[in-house]
Amino acid sequence: MRFTRLLTMLRPHPAVAMAASPQESAPAGRHRVLWFIALWCAGVMGAVLLALPFRLLMDACMQ
């Protein structure tokens, strides 16, 4: 049972398998790259916002 479930998860998505030509899948690839960049920027900004209180605390302690 577990092995068949693993095989089901490893099977490519039907939309990916049905792509006939590179021209049809180019917008999807660009869309993925744009999402990756947007999520990466959101992660960097989240890290900055998490570090900001500690930075302000360190500045306050140094004075």
TAJONOR-V957853 format. One line per field, one symbol per residue. ss: DSSP state (h for helix, s for strand, l for the rest). psi: psi as a letter, one per 40 degrees, with the letter a starting at -180 (. if undefined). burial: I if it has 24 or more other ideal C-beta (glycine too) atoms within 12 Angstrom, else O. Layout:
ss->???
psi->???
burial->???
This chain:
ss->lhhhhhhhhhlllhhhhllllhhhhhhhhhhhhhhhhhhhhhhhhhhhhhhhhhhhhhhhhhl
psi->dddddddddehiiddddehdidddedddddddddddddddddddddddddddddddddddde.
burial->OOOOOOOOOOOOOOOOOOOOOOOOOOOOOOOOOOOOOOOOOOOOOOOOOOOOOOOOOOOOOOO
